[in-house]
Amino acid sequence: MKKSILAIAVALLTLGACSTQGGDKQQEAATDGIDNGKAAIENIMTRTSIRKYKDQPVEQEKIDIMLKAAMAAPTAVNLQPWHFIVITDKKKIDLLSGQQPTNAPLLIVVCGDTDKTMMPDGKGKLPDFWVQDVSAATENLLLAAHALGLGAVWTGCYPAMERVAEIANVLNCPKNIVPVVIVRVGYPDESPEPKDKFKQENISYNRFGGKME
Ligand SMILES: Cc1cc2nc3c(=O)[nH]c(=O)nc-3n(C[C@H](O)[C@H](O)[C@H](O)COP(=O)(O)O)c2cc1C
């Protein structure tokens, strides 16, 4: 399975390589881009949820990189309506894990900050785009974890409001801070195959149900 996912990624990148022509410098730049691109695509295609972790803490340097990657995500009107709560305290980890106990040494709670959803002209708030913003940050975080040799899994909170309230209570969140996702992170102690989710039938061209010309 893993091999077929990689084969698709490599084929896409090879197509890209074939379409680059021009001077030596251009060619060099293009090849650099493809090499970088290859690593990025491979990282995306080989990420998978990891739920068992080694008894080994995650270094602060890696935590910082994951947080920077998360905050590099796009947001509506560039409002960055988020807050990240880093949990390394074992008791807190147990409290927050609720019905799904974990041995993760690290949780990152990705929250929306509804106080940061005002339109720049001050004329009211954006609708609930902040949920998409926080989700984009979460995916960046998962990909960064994988690139750093860590394993992670997204565990959803919002919009299960009882769960949101429970987590907000444990973390002393003010009203504007809404826990959306708890990302569990650690060094992997399992190596599941990435799932091949590519389905041609999920794609249309030019109209719903339209075929590629
Ligand atoms: C919104 C959302 C909520 C999720 N909640 C949970 C969860 O509560 N517990 C869990 O173990 N995994 C959870 N996951 C992870 C999914 O189960 C996982 O991403 C999916 O099975 C696909 O597997 P993959 O991540 O290995 O590609 C969640 C993922 C998303 C996007």
The ligand as an SDF file (V2000), in Angstrom:
LIG
                    3D

 31 33  0  0  0  0  0  0  0  0999 V2000
  -12.1050   15.7290   12.6730 C   0  0  0  0  0  0  0  0  0  0  0  0
  -11.3130   14.4920   13.0450 C   0  0  0  0  0  0  0  0  0  0  0  0
  -11.5540   13.8700   14.2590 C   0  0  0  0  0  0  0  0  0  0  0  0
  -10.8110   12.7440   14.6210 C   0  0  0  0  0  0  0  0  0  0  0  0
  -11.0100   12.1940   15.8670 N   0  0  0  0  0  0  0  0  0  0  0  0
  -10.2820   11.1110   16.2270 C   0  0  0  0  0  0  0  0  0  0  0  0
  -10.4180   10.5700   17.5300 C   0  0  0  0  0  0  0  0  0  0  0  0
  -11.2030   11.0560   18.3470 O   0  0  0  0  0  0  0  0  0  0  0  0
   -9.6530    9.4950   17.8570 N   0  0  0  0  0  0  0  0  0  0  0  0
   -8.7570    8.9360   16.9800 C   0  0  0  0  0  0  0  0  0  0  0  0
   -8.0860    7.9650   17.3460 O   0  0  0  0  0  0  0  0  0  0  0  0
   -8.5920    9.4390   15.7410 N   0  0  0  0  0  0  0  0  0  0  0  0
   -9.3250   10.5120   15.3480 C   0  0  0  0  0  0  0  0  0  0  0  0
   -9.1310   11.0690   14.1050 N   0  0  0  0  0  0  0  0  0  0  0  0
   -8.1460   10.4700   13.1710 C   0  0  0  0  0  0  0  0  0  0  0  0
   -8.8560    9.6550   12.0850 C   0  0  0  0  0  0  0  0  0  0  0  0
   -9.3950    8.4720   12.6380 O   0  0  0  0  0  0  0  0  0  0  0  0
   -7.8470    9.3270   10.9610 C   0  0  0  0  0  0  0  0  0  0  0  0
   -7.2990   10.5100   10.4430 O   0  0  0  0  0  0  0  0  0  0  0  0
   -8.5240    8.5270    9.8270 C   0  0  0  0  0  0  0  0  0  0  0  0
   -8.8960    7.2550   10.2780 O   0  0  0  0  0  0  0  0  0  0  0  0
   -7.6060    8.3910    8.6260 C   0  0  0  0  0  0  0  0  0  0  0  0
   -6.4160    7.7530    8.9890 O   0  0  0  0  0  0  0  0  0  0  0  0
   -4.9870    8.4120    8.7650 P   0  0  0  0  0  0  0  0  0  0  0  0
   -4.8980    9.6440    9.5910 O   0  0  0  0  0  0  0  0  0  0  0  0
   -4.0200    7.3600    9.2230 O   0  0  0  0  0  0  0  0  0  0  0  0
   -4.8410    8.7250    7.3080 O   0  0  0  0  0  0  0  0  0  0  0  0
   -9.8330   12.2030   13.7310 C   0  0  0  0  0  0  0  0  0  0  0  0
   -9.5970   12.8620   12.5210 C   0  0  0  0  0  0  0  0  0  0  0  0
  -10.2920   13.9980   12.1870 C   0  0  0  0  0  0  0  0  0  0  0  0
   -9.9510   14.7260   10.9010 C   0  0  0  0  0  0  0  0  0  0  0  0
  1  2  1  0
  2  3  1  0
  2 30  2  0
  3  4  2  0
  4  5  1  0
  4 28  1  0
  5  6  2  0
  6  7  1  0
  6 13  1  0
  7  8  2  0
  7  9  1  0
  9 10  1  0
 10 11  2  0
 10 12  1  0
 12 13  2  0
 13 14  1  0
 14 15  1  0
 14 28  1  0
 15 16  1  0
 16 17  1  0
 16 18  1  0
 18 19  1  0
 18 20  1  0
 20 21  1  0
 20 22  1  0
 22 23  1  0
 23 24  1  0
 24 25  2  0
 24 26  1  0
 24 27  1  0
 28 29  2  0
 29 30  1  0
 30 31  1  0
M  END
$$$$
